[in-house]
């Protein structure tokens, strides 16, 4: 009787092990993108395939404040491909990414072919306060240039085609309308901002160098204070001087900042304000979120620059 029970248990364990192996074999490969602009592209390129995609950083969290959750570490361990901007941009992922297995693939878009990388802007000649560039000498908001966006889409397509050659035709077919949508968004942004070429703006955080240089808009000053910090009286006075001397009419801020810190400046000098969301956190995630982000930014900036 004991032999029968033992044999039954042994067979049950073999069956359970076989089922688990089958589940793992049939489970769709996971591709992780760190931020929404990348996730939107990956979603577009992998459409029509069984591949799973996941955005790692939540919409309401800046890469500067992000910390890896246990669920994120688990997802990273399961992913076959991880796509990021740069080791310095998603620095909080360093420890988790050091644990990657040899069969896992890491795509760093800042090193992709045809990417133009700018250095962080030297604001020594403009009025700014406490402006810390945590990205070192590189400005890593590189997706805010449409040409870089196209290069990113091409790099993702090439990487996934090499990894999953059975879907390469689908990836390349999907990439064509995505790139066309980026080109159309770029053309739309250029036309919308052309009347404001040469005009200036001030902002809390210098995240828009790629965008403003592409369309001929000029950054005049940064508020440059961290979250929760007050603007000093000295710096506020220098901002007044910049606005008056350069005829600035536009104050831009990102969702994590608030223009209330400059309420007196806005009221007295009749500044327009606008929110520019470089990560697209307020946009629904679709296969066209990235080009929509470019169009929305141009819309907001044009509205802010109006006389």
TAJOVEN-V234949 format. One record per run of one state. SS is the DSSP state (H for helix, E for strand, L for the rest). FROM is the first residue (numbers start at 1). LEN is the number of residues. If there is no record, write none. Layout:
SS & FROM & LEN
SS & FROM & LEN
This chain:
L & 1 & 1
H & 2 & 25
L & 27 & 3
E & 30 & 4
L & 34 & 2
H & 36 & 11
L & 47 & 5
E & 52 & 4
L & 56 & 14
H & 70 & 9
L & 79 & 2
E & 81 & 4
L & 85 & 6
H & 91 & 7
L & 98 & 7
E & 105 & 4
H & 109 & 3
L & 112 & 6
E & 118 & 2
L & 120 & 7
E & 127 & 1
L & 128 & 10
E & 138 & 2
L & 140 & 2
H & 142 & 3
L & 145 & 1
H & 146 & 18
L & 164 & 1
H & 165 & 32
L & 197 & 3
E & 200 & 4
L & 204 & 5
H & 209 & 7
L & 216 & 2
E & 218 & 5
L & 223 & 10
H & 233 & 14
L & 247 & 3
E & 250 & 4
L & 254 & 5
H & 259 & 10
L & 269 & 3
E & 272 & 4
L & 276 & 13
H & 289 & 17
L & 306 & 2
